[in-house]
Amino acid sequence: MTPQETRATVADASAAKPSQIVVQYGEVRDIPLNRLKASPRNVRRVGHSAQVIESRAASITYKGVLQPLVVEPEIKDGRETGYYLVSAGEGRRQALRLLAQRKRLAKGAPVRCVVDTVNDPSEVSMDENLSREPMHPADQYEAYKDLAERKGYSAEELSARFGPSPETVRKHLRLGAVSPALLDLYREGVLTLDQVTAFAVNPDPVRQMQVYEQLSPGNRQPYAIRRLMTEMKVGADDRRVRFLGLDAYVAAGGPVLRDLFTEDNDGWVEDVVLLDRLVGEKLAALAQDIRDREGWKWASAHLEFPHGHGLARIWEHALERTPEAVAAVNALQAEEAALTEQWAEADPLPPEVAARFEAIEAELEALGDDFGHTAQEKARAGVMVVLLPYGDVRIDRGFVRPEDEPAPEPEDEADDGQDGADDHGPFLGEDDDRDEEDGDGDADDGGEDDDIDEPDGDAAAPLPDRVIAELTAHRTAALRDALAQDPDLAQLALVHALVSRVFALGVPATCLDIRWGSRNLNGFGEGIEESPAGLSIAERHSHWARQVPGAPEDIWAFVVGLDADSRACLLAHCVSLTLDGLRTWERRERTILAHVETLATALDLDMRAYWRPTAVRYLDRVTKAQIMAAVGDGVSAEVAGRLSGLKKPQMVEAAEPLLVEAGWLPPVLRTVSPRAEASAEDDDQGPTPEAGAPEGAGAQDEAEEVAPDVDDVLGGGEAEQTAADEAEVAALLDAAE
């Protein structure tokens, strides 16, 4: 081909219309494993390491083959042989063969493949090996941490699922617990892995950020970071000191390093060993008190919640009271209501009436709540007492250790291996010794399917797994067809599947292959759980957790028994937990992010009800230039200009009340309201308002309408300003400078 022809071909290709691009070549087909061979046209000459094959085998064991293999038919003497050559996916084929050799997978197990007879196999192989980009290590660390927290996986469980050794997984989990801000700096290349590892010596993210800000860029060597991270002094605002109380530490003989310019409750605890012992004793005593008072089998105390505990949990639920208890509660509540009505105008209450109110409350408390755990459940379950970041404690009830779980009822042998897909992956069964025969009865070239003589059977023996699989495949097809013709029952099944995934974690309770996941947001920002949205979600989840039965087999009847409105609310709650609108370094899919904006617009979301631009949430974490830009956008350019001479702490102090009262939001938090969207489509004149601006927080004129009186904060600039105002402003600016 001449250079001119080559250029013409490239030009034609670049000018191709989107509708002419073929997204997927080939036919998707399930092909028996023993019909797949390595392709001589695979460009990878150095094969995968044994560690990589083991990792992929672990992944396949739990999740199946996530990406189909790309194959081409084997041709000999101009005819297809019935075998297929793997152009892309040789590592997956080797992992599947490894599972088959270990009798964990039938040699003839079906493998999802794309049969491509159009593209050149060498080009396909080269494309797959060159076009992929590995995950950033920080993304791996946070992914492991997310699975440990959200799914309760231990290091051993994660090792089994992904291949790395448990020790490597523990290191990844520790690195994943490093402050998200430091991991972002690692992604950006500001920090090295050695520096991040040094920060991980101490799991306290607050201390990590303190050390990072304390050291100048030229002094952030790993040894310097590690020295400060292990420094044996703890601030008086540390969660352990808040929980124990500084007075209790001093009373036990603990020394405190104090600053002459701070209050008595400030300073630094110097004997951290003593502090940890006292905190541990107080936590353990609290856990023991809860165990004895409430009647649990065990109780444990933790400085950090053990996310990898792997324990089952019995959630709170409605309790059945005896008729005598119900009558007593009703009588006490009726008496309380009558006393309240009778003495509504009295202030103060007569002593005898106040005493009776207290007695009624005590008697009601003694009768117990109408939801919680039964005595039988407490007899085999326990409590975890966990120290929270601000010195409070959280009490999580209902965890069941493996030895205390009820023994499963014996199952019929004919059912062995049929219910293991959710626990062991789609390819595992118990009848691994029986191999599938080739279609033509011949063994393949690699000798992977040797003939096996089957002994004479017994009529009472269970059916072979392959026969059961075929029969249930027909039944599954029939069920799908019938369910598609019954929309009401299909909706019930959907609600049941989601509720089972949300409230019966780790227990297979639905035959619908609907995946449910909920990303843990706590690692991406502080205070998520205590925010208005976090508290509302937690309250809603607790409301349903009290009602959903603890036994997975009872959930169906519960869902069916709900009225339509309640079922819709439960479905909305389960669906809402799956929403993932995060924008992170590795997650920039335009279609997903566009759908986030579509939902926000449909919901008419106004983030001003959930978030404010305070110093902690925003201003302390951005540059001075970004603060001035925010003030210019939310208040006025004039006011922003008057902030320019301030140092950052004073600029933050002056800007916070202005932006909070103006209802200003960063562009990433703004929503195009349905009304604004319709108006933008009809308005063909003049500039369009800034995209994503909520009502009252986007366009300049709207921001000025809700902005506070600037003179109340900074003063100046207005002809009618009083002398008192000018003096106040001058004093503020002088103090700021």
C-alpha positions in Angstrom: 0.0 0.0 0.0 1.4 3.4 -1.0 1.8 6.2 1.6 -1.0 8.1 -0.1 -3.3 5.0 0.2 -2.4 4.6 3.8 -3.2 8.2 4.6 -6.5 7.8 2.8 -7.4 4.7 4.8 -6.6 6.4 8.1 -8.7 9.4 7.1 -11.6 7.2 6.2 -11.4 5.4 9.6 -11.2 8.7 11.5 -14.2 10.0 9.6 -16.3 7.0 10.4 -19.7 7.9 11.9 -20.4 6.6 15.5 -23.2 4.5 14.1 -20.6 2.6 11.9 -18.5 1.5 14.9 -19.1 -2.1 16.0 -19.0 -2.3 19.7 -18.8 -6.1 20.0 -17.7 -8.6 17.4 -18.4 -12.2 17.6 -21.0 -14.5 19.2 -21.3 -15.1 23.0 -21.3 -18.8 23.6 -20.8 -21.2 26.5 -18.0 -23.6 25.6 -16.9 -26.6 27.7 -13.6 -26.0 29.4 -12.0 -29.1 27.9 -12.7 -27.7 24.5 -10.5 -24.6 25.0 -6.8 -24.6 24.1 -4.0 -22.1 24.3 -3.6 -20.2 21.1 -0.2 -20.2 19.2 -1.0 -16.6 18.2 -1.1 -15.3 21.7 1.5 -12.6 21.9 2.4 -13.2 25.5 5.4 -15.5 25.4 6.2 -15.3 29.1 3.3 -16.9 30.8 1.5 -15.8 34.0 3.2 -16.6 37.3 1.8 -19.2 39.6 0.8 -16.5 42.0 -1.3 -14.8 39.4 -3.0 -18.0 38.4 -3.7 -18.8 42.1 -5.2 -15.3 42.5 -7.5 -15.7 39.5 -8.5 -19.2 40.7 -9.5 -17.7 44.0 -11.5 -15.0 42.3 -13.3 -17.5 40.0 -14.1 -19.7 43.0 -16.2 -16.9 44.7 -17.3 -14.8 41.8 -17.1 -16.9 38.6 -15.5 -15.6 35.4 -16.3 -11.9 35.3 -15.0 -11.3 31.7 -15.7 -13.7 28.9 -12.7 -15.3 27.0 -12.2 -14.3 23.4 -11.7 -17.4 21.2 -11.5 -18.5 17.6 -12.4 -22.0 16.2 -9.5 -24.4 15.6 -9.1 -25.2 12.0 -7.3 -28.3 10.6 -7.3 -29.3 7.0 -9.8 -26.6 6.3 -12.4 -27.9 8.8 -13.3 -27.0 12.4 -12.1 -29.5 14.9 -14.6 -28.7 17.6 -11.9 -27.0 19.8 -11.3 -23.3 20.3 -8.1 -21.3 20.6 -8.0 -18.7 23.3 -6.9 -15.3 21.9 -7.6 -13.3 25.0 -8.1 -14.8 28.5 -5.3 -17.5 28.7 -4.8 -16.6 32.4 -8.4 -17.3 33.1 -8.3 -20.6 31.2 -5.2 -21.7 33.2 -7.0 -20.8 36.5 -10.1 -22.8 35.4 -7.9 -25.8 34.6 -6.3 -25.5 38.0 -9.7 -25.7 39.7 -10.6 -28.7 37.5 -7.3 -30.4 38.4 -8.2 -29.9 42.1 -11.6 -31.5 41.5 -13.4 -28.2 42.3 -14.7 -27.8 38.8 -15.9 -30.3 36.2 -13.5 -30.6 33.3 -16.4 -29.9 30.9 -17.8 -27.0 32.8 -19.3 -24.3 30.5 -17.2 -21.2 30.1 -18.6 -18.0 28.7 -16.7 -17.0 25.6 -16.9 -14.6 22.7 -16.2 -16.4 19.4 -14.5 -13.8 17.2 -13.7 -14.8 13.6 -13.4 -11.2 12.4 -10.4 -9.7 14.2 -6.9 -10.9 14.0 -6.2 -13.1 17.1 -2.7 -11.7 17.6 -4.1 -8.2 17.5 -6.8 -9.1 20.0 -4.2 -10.7 22.3 -1.9 -7.7 22.0 -4.8 -5.2 22.6 -5.9 -7.0 25.8 -2.4 -7.0 27.3 -1.5 -3.4 26.3 -4.8 -1.5 26.8 -5.4 -2.4 30.4 -4.2 -0.2 33.3 -3.6 -1.6 36.8 -5.3 -0.1 39.8 -3.5 2.5 41.8 -2.2 0.9 45.0 -4.2 3.4 47.1 -7.4 2.2 45.3 -6.5 -1.4 46.2 -6.0 -0.5 49.9 -9.3 1.3 50.2 -11.1 -1.5 48.3 -9.9 -4.1 50.8 -10.9 -1.8 53.7 -14.3 -1.3 52.2 -14.9 -5.1 51.9 -13.7 -5.7 55.4 -16.0 -3.0 56.8 -19.1 -3.5 54.6 -19.0 -7.3 54.3 -17.2 -8.2 57.5 -14.5 -10.2 55.7 -11.4 -11.1 57.7 -7.9 -11.1 56.3 -8.1 -14.8 55.8 -11.4 -14.5 53.9 -10.1 -11.7 51.7 -7.0 -13.9 51.0 -9.1 -16.8 49.9 -11.2 -14.6 47.6 -8.3 -12.6 45.9 -5.2 -14.7 46.4 -2.7 -12.5 48.3 -1.4 -14.0 51.6 -3.3 -13.0 54.8 -0.3 -11.0 56.0 -0.3 -9.0 52.7 -4.0 -8.4 53.1 -3.5 -7.1 56.7 -0.9 -4.7 55.4 -3.3 -3.5 52.7 -6.1 -3.0 55.4 -3.7 -1.0 57.5 -2.8 1.2 54.6 -6.4 1.5 53.6 -7.1 3.0 57.1 -4.7 5.9 56.4 -6.3 9.3 56.2 -8.2 9.7 52.9 -6.5 13.1 52.4 -3.0 11.4 52.6 -4.1 8.7 50.2 -5.2 11.4 47.8 -1.7 13.0 48.1 -0.2 9.5 47.4 -2.4 9.2 44.2 -1.2 12.6 43.1 2.4 11.7 43.6 3.0 14.2 46.4 3.7 11.3 48.8 5.5 8.0 48.3 4.5 4.6 49.4 7.3 4.6 52.1 5.8 7.8 53.5 2.3 6.4 53.5 3.6 3.3 55.3 5.2 5.4 57.9 1.9 7.3 58.6 0.1 3.9 58.9 2.2 3.0 62.0 -0.5 4.9 64.0 -4.0 4.2 62.8 -5.3 7.6 64.1 -6.1 9.7 61.0 -6.2 12.9 63.0 -2.7 12.3 64.3 -1.6 11.5 60.8 -2.8 14.8 59.4 -1.2 16.6 62.4 2.2 15.1 61.6 1.8 15.8 57.9 1.1 19.5 58.5 3.7 19.7 61.2 6.6 18.6 58.9 7.7 20.8 56.1 7.9 19.2 52.6 11.6 18.9 52.8 11.5 17.1 56.2 8.9 14.4 55.5 11.3 11.5 55.4 9.7 8.2 56.4 11.9 8.0 59.6 10.8 11.5 60.7 7.1 10.7 60.1 7.4 7.4 62.0 9.2 9.1 64.9 6.3 11.6 65.3 3.6 9.0 64.7 5.0 7.0 67.6 5.7 9.9 69.9 4.6 9.0 73.4 2.4 12.0 74.0 -1.3 12.3 73.6 -3.3 15.5 73.4 -6.1 16.2 76.0 -8.6 16.2 73.1 -7.7 12.6 72.3 -10.8 10.3 72.3 -9.2 8.1 75.0 -8.7 11.1 77.3 -12.2 12.4 76.6 -13.7 9.0 77.5 -11.6 8.4 80.6 -11.5 12.1 81.8 -8.3 13.9 82.4 -9.0 14.1 86.1 -9.2 10.3 86.4 -5.9 10.0 84.6 -4.2 12.5 86.9 -5.8 10.8 90.0 -4.1 7.6 88.9 -0.7 9.3 89.0 -0.5 10.2 85.3 1.7 13.2 84.3 0.4 15.9 82.1 2.4 18.3 80.1 0.6 21.6 80.1 0.8 24.9 78.2 0.9 28.0 80.3 -1.5 29.7 77.9 -4.2 27.0 77.9 -7.1 26.1 80.2 -6.7 23.4 82.9 -8.4 20.8 80.7 -5.8 21.2 77.9 -2.4 19.7 77.7 -0.7 16.5 76.7 -0.8 13.1 78.4 2.7 11.7 78.8 2.1 8.2 80.1 0.3 6.6 77.2 0.7 3.1 78.6 -1.1 4.1 81.8 -3.8 5.9 79.7 -4.4 2.8 77.6 -4.6 0.6 80.7 -7.2 2.9 82.4 -9.2 3.2 79.2 -9.2 -0.5 78.7 -10.3 -1.2 82.2 -13.1 1.3 82.0 -14.3 0.0 78.7 -14.1 -3.6 79.9 -16.1 -2.7 83.1 -18.8 -1.0 81.0 -19.0 -4.0 78.7 -19.3 -6.4 81.7 -22.0 -4.2 83.3 -24.1 -4.3 80.1 -23.6 -8.1 79.9 -24.7 -8.6 83.5 -27.5 -6.1 83.4 -29.1 -7.1 80.1 -28.3 -10.9 80.3 -26.0 -11.4 77.3 -23.8 -14.4 77.0 -20.6 -12.4 76.4 -19.4 -8.8 76.0 -16.2 -7.4 74.6 -14.6 -4.0 74.6 -12.7 -2.5 71.6 -10.8 0.7 70.9 -11.6 0.1 67.2 -14.6 -1.7 65.8 -13.3 -5.2 64.6 -14.7 -4.9 61.0 -13.3 -8.3 60.1 -15.1 -10.1 62.9 -17.1 -12.3 60.5 -19.9 -12.9 63.1 -23.5 -13.4 62.3 -25.9 -10.9 63.9 -29.4 -11.0 65.4 -31.0 -7.6 64.8 -33.6 -6.1 67.2 -37.1 -7.1 66.4 -40.6 -6.8 67.8 -41.1 -8.8 71.0 -44.2 -10.7 72.2 -45.3 -9.8 75.7 -47.4 -12.0 77.9 -51.1 -11.0 78.3 -50.3 -10.0 81.9 -47.5 -7.7 80.8 -49.6 -6.2 78.0 -52.4 -5.4 80.6 -49.9 -3.9 83.0 -48.3 -1.7 80.3 -51.8 -0.5 79.1 -52.9 0.3 82.7 -49.7 2.2 83.5 -49.9 4.2 80.2 -53.6 5.0 80.8 -52.8 6.2 84.4 -49.9 8.3 83.0 -52.2 9.9 80.4 -54.8 10.7 83.0 -52.3 12.3 85.3 -50.9 14.3 82.5 -54.3 15.7 81.6 -55.3 16.3 85.2 -52.1 18.2 86.1 -51.4 19.9 82.7 -51.7 23.4 84.2 -49.8 22.7 87.4 -46.4 24.2 87.8 -44.7 22.8 89.8 -46.3 19.4 90.3 -47.3 18.4 93.8 -44.5 16.2 95.3 -46.8 13.1 95.5 -47.8 13.5 91.8 -44.2 14.0 90.6 -43.3 10.9 92.6 -46.1 8.9 91.0 -44.8 9.9 87.5 -41.4 8.7 88.4 -42.8 5.4 89.7 -44.8 4.8 86.5 -41.7 5.4 84.4 -39.7 3.0 86.6 -42.4 0.3 86.3 -42.6 0.7 82.5 -38.9 0.4 82.2 -38.9 -2.7 84.3 -41.5 -4.3 82.0 -39.1 -3.7 79.1 -39.4 -2.4 75.6 -41.7 -3.9 72.9 -38.7 -4.5 70.6 -35.2 -5.8 71.2 -33.9 -9.4 71.8 -35.4 -12.3 73.5 -33.8 -14.0 76.5 -33.1 -17.1 74.4 -31.3 -14.9 71.8 -29.3 -13.1 74.5 -28.3 -16.5 75.9 -26.2 -17.2 72.8 -25.3 -13.8 71.6 -23.1 -11.0 72.8 -22.3 -7.2 72.8 -19.5 -5.1 71.5 -18.6 -1.9 73.2 -16.6 0.4 70.9 -14.9 3.7 71.6 -15.9 6.4 69.1 -13.7 9.2 67.7 -15.1 11.9 70.0 -14.8 9.8 73.3 -18.4 8.4 73.2 -19.1 4.7 73.1 -21.2 2.7 70.8 -23.0 -0.4 71.9 -23.7 -3.0 69.2 -25.8 -5.9 70.4 -26.7 -9.3 69.0 -23.5 -10.8 67.6 -23.3 -14.6 67.5 -20.0 -16.5 67.6 -19.7 -19.5 65.3 -19.8 -22.0 68.2 -23.1 -20.5 69.3 -24.9 -20.6 66.0 -27.7 -23.2 65.9 -26.6 -26.4 64.1 -28.1 -26.7 60.6 -30.8 -29.2 60.0 -29.6 -32.3 58.1 -30.5 -32.1 54.4 -31.4 -34.9 52.0 -28.3 -36.2 50.2 -30.0 -35.7 46.9 -29.7 -31.9 47.5 -26.0 -31.9 48.3 -24.1 -29.4 46.3 -27.2 -27.6 45.0 -27.3 -24.7 47.4 -23.6 -23.8 47.4 -23.4 -21.2 44.7 -23.8 -18.2 47.0 -21.2 -19.4 49.4 -18.6 -21.0 47.1 -19.0 -19.6 43.7 -20.9 -20.7 40.6 -18.7 -23.6 39.6 -18.4 -25.5 42.8 -20.3 -28.6 43.8 -19.8 -31.7 45.9 -19.9 -34.2 43.0 -16.5 -33.1 41.7 -15.3 -36.6 41.0 -17.8 -37.1 38.1 -16.6 -35.6 34.8 -18.7 -34.5 31.9 -18.2 -36.6 28.8 -17.1 -34.9 25.6 -19.6 -34.5 22.9 -17.9 -37.1 20.7 -16.6 -39.3 23.5 -13.0 -38.6 22.7 -10.5 -37.1 25.1 -8.9 -33.8 24.0 -5.4 -33.4 22.8 -4.1 -32.4 26.2 -5.4 -35.6 27.9 -7.6 -33.6 30.3 -10.7 -35.8 30.0 -9.7 -39.4 30.6 -12.4 -42.0 30.5 -13.7 -43.1 33.9 -15.5 -46.4 34.5 -18.7 -45.8 36.4 -19.7 -48.6 38.8 -23.2 -50.2 38.6 -25.7 -47.9 40.3 -28.5 -48.3 42.8 -32.0 -47.2 41.9 -32.3 -45.5 45.3 -29.0 -43.6 44.8 -29.3 -39.8 44.3 -29.3 -38.5 40.7 -26.0 -37.3 39.3 -25.3 -33.6 39.6 -25.4 -33.1 35.8 -28.9 -34.6 35.6 -30.2 -32.5 38.4 -28.6 -29.4 36.9 -30.3 -30.1 33.5 -33.7 -30.7 35.1 -33.6 -27.6 37.3 -32.4 -25.6 34.3 -35.7 -26.5 32.6 -37.6 -25.6 35.7 -35.8 -22.3 36.1 -36.7 -21.4 32.5 -40.4 -22.2 33.3 -40.3 -20.1 36.5 -38.8 -17.2 34.6 -41.6 -17.4 32.0 -44.3 -17.6 34.6 -42.9 -14.8 36.7 -42.7 -12.5 33.7 -46.4 -12.9 33.3 -47.2 -11.9 36.9 -45.9 -8.3 37.4 -47.3 -8.1 40.9 -45.5 -11.2 42.1 -42.4 -10.1 40.3 -42.4 -6.9 42.3 -42.9 -8.8 45.5 -39.9 -11.1 44.6 -37.8 -8.0 43.9 -38.6 -6.4 47.3 -37.9 -9.7 49.0 -34.6 -10.1 47.3 -33.4 -6.7 48.2 -34.6 -6.9 51.8 -32.9 -10.3 52.1 -29.6 -8.8 50.8 -29.8 -5.8 53.2 -31.0 -7.4 56.4 -30.0 -11.1 56.2 -26.3 -10.5 55.4 -24.3 -13.6 54.4 -27.4 -15.8 54.4 -28.7 -16.9 51.0 -32.5 -16.3 51.2 -33.5 -15.6 47.6 -33.2 -17.4 44.2 -33.1 -14.1 42.3 -29.6 -13.3 41.1 -29.9 -9.6 42.0 -26.7 -8.1 43.4 -26.9 -5.5 46.2 -24.0 -3.4 47.3 -23.6 -0.2 49.4 -20.4 1.7 49.4 -19.1 2.8 52.8 -18.9 6.6 52.7 -17.2 7.1 56.1 -13.7 6.7 54.5 -14.3 9.6 52.2 -15.2 12.3 54.7 -15.4 12.9 58.4 -18.8 13.3 60.1 -20.9 11.4 57.5 -22.6 9.3 60.2 -23.4 12.4 62.3 -24.6 14.6 59.3 -28.3 15.2 58.8 -28.4 12.7 55.9 -26.5 10.1 57.9 -28.7 10.4 61.0 -31.8 10.2 58.8 -30.6 7.1 57.0 -29.6 5.4 60.3 -33.0 6.1 61.9 -34.8 4.7 58.8 -32.7 1.6 58.8 -33.2 1.0 62.5 -37.0 1.4 62.0 -37.0 -1.4 59.4 -34.4 -3.6 61.1 -36.8 -3.8 64.1 -39.5 -5.1 61.9 -37.8 -7.4 59.4 -37.8 -11.0 60.8 -34.4 -12.3 62.0 -35.0 -15.7 60.2 -34.4 -15.4 56.4 -37.1 -17.9 55.7 -39.7 -15.6 57.3 -38.9 -12.5 55.2 -41.1 -13.5 52.3 -44.2 -13.7 54.5 -43.3 -10.4 56.1 -43.0 -8.6 52.6 -46.2 -10.1 51.4 -48.0 -9.0 54.5 -47.0 -5.3 54.1 -49.5 -2.9 52.7 -48.6 -1.3 49.3 -47.4 2.0 50.8 -45.1 0.3 53.4 -43.7 -2.1 50.8 -42.9 0.9 48.6 -41.1 2.7 51.4 -39.1 -0.4 52.3 -38.2 -0.8 48.6 -37.1 2.8 48.4 -34.9 2.4 51.5 -33.2 -0.7 50.1 -32.7 0.9 46.7 -31.4 4.2 48.2 -28.6 2.4 50.0 -27.2 1.2 46.6 -26.8 4.8 45.2 -23.2 5.6 44.6 -22.6 9.2 43.5 -18.9 9.4 44.5 -16.5 11.1 42.2 -13.0 9.7 43.0 -9.7 9.5 41.3 -10.5 6.2 39.6 -14.2 6.7 39.1 -15.1 9.1 36.3 -17.5 7.2 34.1 -19.5 9.9 32.4 -22.7 7.9 32.1 -22.8 7.0 35.8 -22.0 10.6 36.9 -24.6 11.9 34.4 -27.2 9.6 36.0 -26.3 10.9 39.4 -27.2 14.4 38.2 -30.4 13.1 36.6 -31.5 11.6 39.9 -30.6 14.8 41.8 -32.7 16.9 39.4 -35.6 14.5 39.6 -35.4 14.6 43.4 -35.0 18.4 43.4 -32.1 17.9 45.8 -31.1 21.0 47.7 -27.8 20.4 49.5 -28.3 23.5 51.7 -30.5 21.3 53.9 -27.6 18.8 54.4 -24.4 20.8 54.2 -22.9 24.2 55.0 -19.6 25.7 53.9 -18.1 25.8 57.4 -14.4 26.0 58.2 -14.2 22.3 59.1 -16.3 21.1 56.2 -14.7 23.2 53.4 -12.9 26.5 54.1 -9.9 25.0 56.0 -9.4 22.5 53.3 -9.2 24.8 50.3 -6.7 27.6 49.3 -7.1 31.3 49.9 -7.8 31.9 46.2 -10.6 29.3 46.3 -12.1 31.0 49.4 -12.1 34.4 47.6 -13.7 32.8 44.5 -16.4 31.3 46.7 -17.1 34.7 48.4 -17.1 36.4 45.0 -19.6 33.8 43.7 -21.9 33.7 46.7 -21.7 37.3 48.0 -20.0 39.8 45.7 -16.7 40.5 44.0 -16.3 43.7 46.1 -16.4 41.7 49.4 -14.0 39.1 48.0 -11.5 41.8 47.1 -11.6 43.2 50.7 -10.7 39.7 52.0 -7.5 39.5 49.9 -5.2 41.1 52.4 -6.1 38.7 55.2 -4.1 35.7 56.4 -5.9 32.4 55.9 -7.2 31.8 59.5 -8.7 35.3 59.5 -10.0 34.9 56.0 -11.8 31.7 57.0 -13.2 33.4 60.1 -14.6 36.3 58.0 -15.8 34.2 55.1 -17.7 31.5 57.0 -20.7 33.5 58.2 -21.0 35.2 54.9 -21.1 32.0 52.9 -23.3 30.1 55.4 -25.9 32.8 55.5 -25.8 33.2 51.7 -26.5 29.5 51.3 -23.5 29.2 49.0 -22.6 25.7 47.6 -19.6 24.5 45.6 -20.5 23.7 42.0 -20.1 19.9 42.7 -23.0 20.1 45.2 -25.4 22.2 43.1 -28.5 20.7 41.5 -30.3 21.9 38.4 -33.9 22.1 39.6 -36.6 20.9 37.3 -37.9 24.4 37.0 -34.5 25.8 36.2 -33.9 23.1 33.7 -37.2 23.9 31.9 -36.4 27.6 32.0 -33.0 27.1 30.5 -34.5 25.2 27.6 -37.0 28.0 26.9 -34.6 30.9 27.4 -32.7 31.7 24.2 -31.7 35.2 25.2 -28.8 36.4 27.3 -26.3 34.3 29.3 -27.4 31.0 30.8 -27.2 30.7 34.6 -24.3 28.6 35.9 -25.0 24.9 35.4 -25.8 23.0 38.6 -26.8 26.0 40.6 -29.6 25.4 43.2 -32.4 27.9 43.7 -30.9 30.8 45.6 -27.3 29.7 45.4 -26.2 29.7 41.8 -26.8 33.0 39.9 -25.3 36.2 41.3 -28.6 38.0 41.8 -30.1 35.1 43.7 -27.1 34.8 46.0 -27.3 38.5 46.8 -31.0 38.1 47.8 -30.2 35.7 50.6 -26.8 37.0 51.5 -26.3 38.6 55.0 -25.5 42.2 55.4 -21.9 42.3 54.5 -21.3 45.3 56.8 -22.3 43.1 59.8 -19.2 41.0 59.1 -16.6 43.1 57.3 -18.3 46.5 57.0 -17.2 49.3 54.7 -18.1 50.4 51.1 -21.5 51.9 51.7 -22.0 55.7 51.7 -24.5 55.6 54.5 -22.3 53.5 56.8 -22.2 54.8 60.3 -19.1 55.8 62.3 -19.8 52.9 64.6 -19.8 50.5 61.7 -16.5 51.9 60.4 -14.9 51.5 63.8 -16.1 47.9 64.1 -14.8 47.0 60.7 -11.4 48.7 61.3 -11.1 46.7 64.5 -11.9 43.5 62.8 -9.4 44.0 60.0 -6.7 45.2 62.4 -7.3 42.0 64.5 -7.2 39.8 61.4 -3.9 41.3 60.2 
